[in-house]
Amino acid sequence: MHLVDFLYHAPEAKSVALIGDFNNWQPNGHPMTRMPDGGWRIRMELPHGHHQYLFLVDGKPTLDPNAMGKVHNERNETVSLIAIS
């Protein structure tokens, strides 16, 4: 397992959460913490491998502009991709 920091800049957002294959895409599973600079952060422990994820910004699924890549999930939706090695 590796500790991974997910960051998203959205100073206007009221809430940001991390969803992905590691939490069965549950919208309430991993709320992120607002930082003083308007960014949002969460630290996750993830196993080796590739993980698909999105940010939920005020309930709207949003790609990570800093993701390692983009792929289509099992529902043919475009999602962000991170590789943990």
Buried (B, 14 or more C-beta within 10 A) or exposed (E): EEEBEBEBEBEEBEBBBBBBBBBEBEBEBBBBEBEEEEBBBBEBEBEEEEBBBBBBBEEEBBBBEEBEEEEEBEEEEEBBBBEBE
